[in-house]
Amino acid sequence: MTMAGTGTTPLPRRTPEAGAAPAGEGRTIARWQRTVDRARQVSSGTRTRDELSELAAALRGHIGELLPVARSRADRLWRGGTDWYRLTARLDSVQRHAEEELGDGVLAAHVQVRLLALDCQWLLERHASDLTGAESAR
């Protein structure tokens, strides 16, 4: 199933396993996942602009914490290689989405929150283990 206009397939929701990280990081990842889950359900109920704005801010915060970790992974790849290019392009796209203002209408805000949730989920699935490894090394 491809998302209309994006050329991408929606990612399945995957919750990080308990015990995959020390307790503090596990709670952080679980908190991030709860925010993503709430944001993915925005179409199932009427939400006010304030609620959508709050969700968008929370997702942007999570993205802000995960993006540097993901970029450090990209920095370890050979620059100019296809893996580096794909990862860097995706991370640039995530950053652009996170920097956009919330749309004026409620429908536009719904769509934007859902897209931020997909970006956050992608970062969690691919880079949360890097975050826990970095935190454990401190």
N, C-alpha and C positions, 0 to 999 in steps of 0.2 A: 504494500500500500504506500503510495507516494503522496506527500503533502502537496496540494495544489500550488503551483507556481514556485515551489522551492527546489524541486528536483531531489529532495531528500526523503528518506524513509524515517518515520517517527521512531524514536528509540523506545525499546521496552523499558518499563520502570523496574529498576532493580535497587533494592535496599541493601546497603552494605551489611555483611554478616556481623553479628555480635561476636566479639572476641577477635575481630580482624585488626583491631588497633587497641592501644591502651585505653583505659576507661575514659579519660578526659577527651581524647580525640574521637572516640566512639560516640560520646554524647554530642560532640560538635557536629559530626557527620549525621547523626540521627536528627538533630535539630534542623540542619540544612535540608535533609530529606523530607521532614514534615512540612517545611515551607514550600518545597517543590510540589509535594502532594496537594497541599491547599491550593496552590496556584494552578495546578492542572485541572482542578475541579471548578474553576471560575464559571464555566458555562453551565454547570448543573444547578446554579442558584443565582438569584439576582444579587449582585453586589453593588454597593454604592461606589462612587468615584473615590471616596476617602479610603474605603477598604482596598480597592485596586491600587491606589497610590501607596498604601502601606505595604501591600504584597510586593509591588515593584521595587520599593526601597529595600525590603528585606532580601529579595533576590539579587539586587545590585550589590548589596553588601557581601553576600556569599560569593558572588562572581568576583568581586574585588579581592577576596581572600584567596580564592582558588586560581585566579588568572596568573599571578606571579609564579606560582608553583608550576603551572603548566608551561609558562614561558621558559622557566629554567630547564624543563625537560627538552623543549625545542632547542635551547642553546647547546645542549649536549649532542645534538644530531649534526651530521655533516651539512654545513650550509651549502645550499644549491642542490641537495638531494631531493628526490620527490617526497620522501617522508617529512623532511624539514619544511618544504614548501607547503604541503597539505596542512600540516599542523599549524604553521605560522599563519596561513591564510584563514584557517578556522578560528584561531585565537583572535586575529584582527577583527573578524566578523562578530565574534562574541563581544569584544570590547566596544565596537560601534553600536551594537544593539543596546548594551548597558548604558551607553552615554546618551541615547536618545531620550528626549522628554516624553512623558506619557501623553498619548493622543488626547485630543480635545473631547471627543465623544466617548460614551461608555463602551460602545462596541469596539472602537479603536483601542481603548484601554484594555479591554478583555483580550483582544488579539495580542497586544504587546506583552501583557503579563504571561500569556501562554507561551510566547516565543522566548521570553526570559527564562521561564521554567524549563523549557527544552534545552536552552544553553546551559543552565545551571546543572541539570541532570547529566548532560554530556560531560561537563567538567567533573562532576562527582564520580561518575562511572569510570572515567579514564585517569583522573589525577588525584583523587582523594587519598589513594595509597601513597602517593608521593608526599602529600602533606603530612600524613601520619609518620612516614619515615623521617621526614625532615624534623618534625617535632620530637620524635624519639631520640634523635641524634643530639639534641640540645642538652 
